[in-house]
Amino acid sequence: MAEENKVPQELVKELRVLAHDLSNALETIVQATYLLSQATLREDTRRWVELIDQSSQEAVRLNKKLREILRSQG
């Protein structure tokens, strides 16, 4: 990446810590959602669990992309 497009290293470091902490929080949500999906649930409740699962998986994907960008910053 061109030098003029580089993010200051202190900011990269702080963003990496935040992305790591976000990964930990998302992992808890993903695991809890999985456990809920294994339970016998009413149909309306199951739809809510599916919505949480889809949204948390998208958040995981976005966080991975953010971490890739930060890795490219050196």
C-alpha positions in Angstrom: 0.0 0.0 0.0 1.3 3.5 -0.9 2.9 5.3 2.1 0.4 8.2 1.8 -2.5 5.7 2.3 -1.0 4.2 5.5 -2.9 4.6 8.7 -0.8 5.8 11.6 0.6 2.8 13.5 -0.8 3.9 16.9 -4.3 4.0 15.4 -3.7 0.6 13.7 -2.6 -0.9 17.1 -5.7 0.5 18.8 -8.0 -0.7 16.0 -6.4 -4.2 16.2 -7.2 -4.4 19.9 -10.8 -3.3 19.3 -11.2 -5.8 16.5 -9.8 -8.6 18.7 -12.2 -7.6 21.5 -15.1 -7.5 19.1 -14.1 -11.0 17.8 -14.4 -12.3 21.4 -17.8 -10.7 22.0 -19.1 -12.0 18.6 -17.8 -15.5 19.4 -20.0 -15.5 22.6 -23.0 -14.4 20.6 -22.4 -17.0 17.8 -22.0 -19.8 20.4 -25.0 -18.8 22.4 -27.1 -18.6 19.2 -26.0 -22.0 18.2 -27.0 -23.4 21.6 -30.4 -21.7 21.4 -30.9 -23.2 17.9 -30.5 -26.7 19.4 -33.4 -26.1 21.8 -37.0 -26.8 21.1 -38.4 -23.4 20.4 -41.7 -21.9 19.2 -41.7 -21.0 15.5 -41.7 -17.2 16.2 -38.8 -17.6 18.7 -36.9 -19.8 16.2 -37.2 -17.0 13.6 -35.7 -14.5 16.1 -32.8 -16.9 16.7 -32.2 -17.3 13.0 -32.2 -13.5 12.6 -29.6 -13.2 15.4 -27.5 -16.0 13.8 -27.6 -14.3 10.3 -26.7 -10.9 11.8 -23.9 -12.2 14.0 -22.4 -14.2 11.1 -22.4 -11.0 9.0 -20.7 -9.1 11.9 -18.1 -11.8 12.1 -17.5 -11.5 8.3 -17.2 -7.7 8.5 -14.8 -8.0 11.5 -12.6 -10.4 9.6 -12.5 -7.9 6.6 -11.5 -5.1 9.1 -8.7 -7.3 10.5 -7.4 -8.1 7.0 -7.3 -4.3 6.2 -5.4 -3.7 9.4 -3.0 -6.5 8.7 -2.2 -4.8 5.3 -1.2 -1.7 7.2 1.9 -3.4 8.5 
